Amino acid sequence: MSEMETINLGEAGRASLWYPGSNIGYLGNFYAQSSEIAKELLTIAQNRFTVNGASTIYGPINGSIWNQYRFVTSGFTNKPFLFEPFNPECYPKYFLEFGFEKAASYESSILKTQEKYTRNQNQIDLPPNIELMSFDEDNALLELESMHEVACESFNDNLLYTSISKQGFIDKYKPLVASLDPRLVILAKEKKETVGFLFAIPYDFSRNCRTVVLKTLCRLKDAKYKGLSFALTSACHLISHNIGYTRAVHALYKTDDSHCVSNKIPQTKVLRKYSLFKKNI
């Protein structure tokens, strides 16, 4: 992550600026008590970006897309889940009024967990030589290290992707290990090497939670792993259903991604929508 610059208007508003390179600026940690304060913040930020050589601003992004980014644009009545961005309804309007446009759109959808999600009940269609395994808590660091390698390869074509170190990845996920249900974190392994994974968590970690969030789904890009994302999703639905979760949220997927499993699933209801914004200056 590049060095952060802060704009602080006291209790009225604040924002953070990053310069990741290639004439790009990231605007994040945005807070404004009114439209007037928002305009003042965005004006100051734009001037600072211009002075420092940025010609395009993206926001909100808190340093990189490995951190929180995007504004919620609809679905404000449901409480947020872990890792999900959340903001006042007026924030996207502030950005649009200042001349930003949508750079990308995302959704989270909700549906019933599917006992018969696969073509054959209790049968997961896997690519050859692949085994699905639950997260091994006793070897949590090794599991996270193997997940880091898969995530970096899987996501490196994503909009505004930047690399993350192995330690940085571990630091993000390690605090969650003690609270995880290892049955909901599913790793696909080929000869003991991780080639894909699905990271799922309870919606709010409460004892009575009956909704599971499918947060991160990825696999290595080799064509021989085609179908693995669907197999991981199917397995998570089946496991979640069998241990008492009645609903599943497919989280934060890009709406125009033709390869996204969540875009191909029927009987889903959109829970929330999000947008990432940009402005050429």
C-alpha positions in Angstrom: 0.0 0.0 0.0 1.3 3.5 -0.8 1.7 6.2 1.8 -1.5 7.8 3.1 -2.2 11.5 3.2 -5.0 12.8 5.4 -7.5 15.6 5.0 -9.1 16.5 8.4 -11.9 18.9 8.9 -12.4 18.1 12.5 -15.7 16.5 13.5 -17.3 17.8 10.2 -15.4 15.5 7.9 -12.2 13.7 6.8 -10.8 11.6 4.0 -7.6 9.8 3.2 -5.6 9.9 0.0 -3.2 7.3 -1.5 -1.0 7.3 -4.6 -0.6 3.7 -5.9 1.1 4.8 -9.1 0.3 5.1 -12.8 -1.2 8.6 -12.3 -3.9 7.2 -10.1 -5.2 8.4 -6.8 -7.3 6.5 -4.2 -9.8 8.3 -2.0 -11.0 6.5 1.1 -11.9 6.7 4.8 -14.5 9.2 3.6 -16.7 10.9 6.2 -18.8 14.1 5.8 -21.6 15.5 7.9 -23.3 17.4 5.0 -23.2 17.9 1.3 -21.3 21.2 1.8 -18.6 19.4 3.8 -18.5 16.7 1.2 -17.9 19.2 -1.6 -15.2 20.9 0.5 -13.5 17.6 1.2 -13.6 16.4 -2.4 -12.4 19.8 -3.7 -9.4 19.7 -1.4 -8.7 16.0 -2.3 -8.9 16.7 -6.0 -6.5 19.6 -5.7 -4.0 17.5 -3.7 -4.2 14.7 -6.3 -3.6 17.1 -9.1 -0.6 18.6 -7.4 0.8 15.1 -6.9 0.4 14.0 -10.5 -2.8 11.9 -10.3 -5.1 12.3 -13.3 -7.8 9.7 -12.2 -9.3 9.4 -8.8 -10.9 6.1 -7.7 -13.0 5.9 -4.5 -13.9 4.9 -2.0 -10.8 2.7 -1.6 -9.0 2.4 1.7 -5.5 2.0 0.3 -6.1 -1.1 -1.9 -8.9 -3.4 -2.9 -7.6 -5.9 -0.3 -9.1 -3.4 2.2 -12.7 -2.0 2.3 -13.7 -0.3 -0.9 -17.0 0.6 -2.7 -20.1 2.4 -1.5 -23.4 0.7 -0.8 -25.9 2.2 -3.2 -29.1 0.2 -2.3 -30.2 -2.2 0.4 -29.7 -0.1 3.4 -32.3 -1.8 5.6 -30.3 -4.9 6.2 -27.4 -4.8 8.7 -23.9 -5.3 7.2 -22.0 -8.5 7.5 -18.3 -8.9 8.4 -15.9 -7.3 5.8 -18.8 -5.6 4.0 -18.6 -1.8 3.3 -21.4 0.3 4.7 -22.1 4.0 4.4 -24.9 6.6 4.6 -27.2 6.7 1.6 -26.1 10.2 0.7 -22.4 9.4 0.1 -22.8 8.0 -3.5 -24.9 11.1 -4.3 -22.1 13.4 -3.0 -19.6 11.7 -5.3 -21.9 11.8 -8.4 -22.7 15.5 -7.8 -18.9 16.2 -7.7 -18.5 14.7 -11.1 -17.6 11.1 -10.3 -19.1 8.3 -12.4 -19.5 4.6 -11.7 -16.4 2.5 -12.5 -17.8 -0.9 -11.5 -20.9 -2.3 -10.0 -21.3 -5.2 -7.5 -24.0 -7.1 -5.6 -24.6 -9.4 -2.7 -27.5 -11.8 -3.2 -29.4 -14.1 -0.7 -31.1 -17.4 -1.2 -32.0 -20.5 0.7 -29.2 -23.0 1.3 -29.6 -25.7 -1.2 -29.6 -29.3 0.0 -30.0 -30.4 -3.7 -27.8 -27.6 -5.1 -25.8 -30.1 -7.2 -27.2 -32.1 -10.0 -27.2 -35.2 -7.8 -28.1 -34.9 -4.1 -25.1 -35.2 -1.9 -22.8 -35.6 -4.9 -20.2 -32.8 -5.7 -18.9 -32.9 -9.2 -15.2 -32.3 -8.9 -12.4 -32.0 -11.5 -10.1 -35.1 -11.5 -7.7 -35.7 -8.6 -9.3 -32.9 -6.4 -10.4 -33.4 -2.8 -12.4 -31.0 -0.8 -11.3 -30.5 2.8 -12.3 -28.4 5.8 -9.9 -25.7 7.1 -7.3 -27.4 9.4 -7.3 -25.2 12.5 -4.2 -27.1 13.9 -2.2 -25.9 10.9 -3.9 -22.6 10.4 -0.8 -20.7 9.3 0.1 -23.2 6.6 -3.5 -23.2 5.4 -3.5 -19.4 5.2 -0.2 -19.4 3.3 -1.6 -21.8 0.7 -4.8 -19.7 0.4 -2.7 -16.6 -0.2 -1.0 -18.1 -3.3 -4.4 -19.1 -4.8 -6.0 -15.7 -4.0 -3.2 -13.7 -5.7 -3.4 -15.8 -8.9 -7.2 -15.8 -9.0 -7.7 -12.1 -8.4 -4.7 -10.6 -10.4 -7.0 -9.7 -13.3 -9.4 -7.8 -11.1 -9.9 -4.0 -11.6 -7.2 -2.1 -9.7 -5.5 -5.3 -8.4 -2.3 -4.9 -6.4 -0.3 -7.6 -4.9 -0.4 -8.4 -1.2 2.4 -10.0 0.8 2.0 -13.4 2.4 2.3 -11.8 5.8 -0.2 -9.1 4.9 -2.7 -11.7 3.9 -2.2 -13.7 7.0 -2.5 -10.6 9.2 -6.0 -10.0 7.7 -7.3 -13.6 8.2 -5.5 -14.9 11.3 -7.6 -12.9 13.8 -10.7 -14.7 12.5 -9.3 -18.2 12.9 -10.4 -18.6 16.5 -14.0 -17.7 15.6 -14.3 -19.6 12.4 -16.4 -22.7 11.9 -13.8 -24.7 10.0 -16.5 -26.6 8.2 -17.5 -23.4 6.3 -13.9 -22.8 5.0 -13.4 -25.3 2.3 -10.1 -26.0 0.6 -9.8 -27.8 -2.7 -6.5 -29.8 -2.7 -4.6 -31.7 -5.4 -1.9 -33.9 -4.0 -2.1 -31.9 -0.7 -1.6 -28.6 -2.6 -4.3 -26.0 -2.3 -5.7 -25.1 -5.7 -8.9 -23.3 -4.7 -10.9 -22.3 -1.6 -14.2 -20.9 -0.4 -14.1 -18.7 2.7 -17.5 -18.6 4.4 -18.6 -17.1 7.7 -21.8 -16.7 9.8 -23.6 -13.5 8.9 -23.1 -11.9 12.3 -21.3 -14.6 14.4 -24.3 -14.8 16.8 -25.3 -18.0 18.4 -28.7 -18.0 16.7 -27.4 -16.9 13.2 -29.0 -18.9 10.5 -27.4 -17.2 7.5 -24.0 -18.0 6.1 -21.9 -15.5 4.0 -19.9 -17.0 1.1 -17.3 -14.2 1.2 -14.3 -15.3 -0.9 -14.3 -17.9 -3.7 -11.2 -18.5 -5.9 -9.2 -21.1 -7.7 -6.0 -21.3 -9.8 -6.6 -20.3 -13.4 -5.4 -23.5 -15.1 -8.2 -24.8 -17.4 -8.1 -28.2 -15.7 -9.7 -26.6 -12.6 -12.8 -25.5 -14.6 -15.9 -26.3 -12.6 -14.1 -26.1 -9.2 -15.7 -22.8 -8.2 -19.2 -24.3 -8.7 -18.1 -27.5 -6.8 -16.9 -25.4 -3.9 -20.1 -23.4 -3.8 -22.2 -26.5 -4.0 -20.3 -28.1 -1.1 -20.6 -25.0 1.0 -24.4 -24.9 0.4 -24.8 -28.6 1.3 -22.6 -28.4 4.4 -24.4 -25.2 5.6 -27.8 -26.7 5.1 -26.9 -29.8 7.0 -25.5 -28.0 10.0 -28.5 -25.7 10.3 -28.0 -22.6 8.1 -31.2 -21.8 6.2 -30.0 -19.0 4.0 -26.8 -18.1 2.1 -25.4 -14.8 1.0 -23.2 -14.7 -2.1 -21.2 -11.7 -1.3 -19.7 -8.7 -3.2 -19.5 -10.2 -6.7 -19.0 -8.0 -9.8 -22.3 -7.9 -11.7 -20.8 -8.1 -15.2 -18.4 -11.0 -14.5 -19.6 -13.8 -16.8 -17.4 -16.3 -14.9 -18.9 -15.5 -11.5 -20.8 -18.5 -10.1 -23.2 -16.2 -8.3 -24.3 -14.6 -11.5 -25.4 -18.0 -12.8 -27.5 -19.1 -9.8 -31.3 -18.9 -10.1 -33.7 -18.1 -7.2 -31.5 -15.4 -5.7 -32.7 -12.1 -4.3 -30.4 -9.1 -4.4 -29.6 -8.1 -0.8 -27.5 -5.1 -1.5 -25.8 -3.2 -4.4 -22.5 -1.4 -4.4 -20.5 0.9 -6.7 -16.9 1.9 -7.1 -16.5 5.5 -8.5 -13.9 7.3 -10.6 -13.2 10.8 -11.8 -10.8 12.0 -14.5 -9.2 15.3 -13.4 
